[in-house]
Amino acid sequence: MVRGQLCADAAARVGVISREHGIGQAKRAYLEANLGTTAVEAIRASKRALEP
């Protein structure tokens, strides 16, 4: 509950829920709401291209 409120607050302030160290399992559910579908698709495409 608190995590969701924190992520919503970050989005309302035009912030992001993650930085250098990645998103992690805990915030994964909030990623698309925070960054948007297009950004998440681009992240996934680059991850697939770069990771073995």
C-alpha positions in Angstrom: 0.0 0.0 0.0 2.7 2.5 1.0 4.9 1.5 -2.0 2.0 2.3 -4.4 1.4 5.7 -2.7 5.1 6.5 -3.0 5.2 5.5 -6.7 2.1 7.6 -7.4 3.6 10.6 -5.6 6.8 10.3 -7.7 4.7 10.2 -10.9 2.6 13.2 -9.8 5.9 15.1 -9.3 7.1 14.1 -12.7 9.8 11.9 -11.1 10.8 8.4 -11.7 10.6 5.4 -9.4 14.0 4.0 -10.2 17.6 5.2 -11.0 20.9 3.6 -11.6 20.3 0.3 -9.9 17.3 -0.8 -11.8 13.6 -1.3 -11.0 13.6 -4.5 -9.0 10.7 -6.9 -8.3 9.0 -4.6 -5.8 8.4 -1.7 -8.2 8.0 -3.6 -11.4 4.2 -3.3 -11.2 4.4 0.5 -11.2 6.9 0.9 -14.0 4.5 1.3 -16.9 2.3 3.8 -15.0 5.4 5.8 -14.2 7.2 5.8 -17.5 4.5 5.0 -20.0 4.0 2.1 -22.4 6.4 3.3 -25.1 9.3 3.8 -22.7 8.8 0.4 -21.1 8.7 -1.3 -24.6 11.9 0.5 -25.6 13.6 -0.6 -22.3 12.5 -4.2 -22.9 13.7 -4.2 -26.5 17.1 -2.8 -25.6 17.4 -5.3 -22.7 16.6 -8.2 -25.1 19.2 -6.9 -27.6 22.0 -6.5 -25.1 21.6 -9.3 -22.7 22.6 -12.8 -23.6 
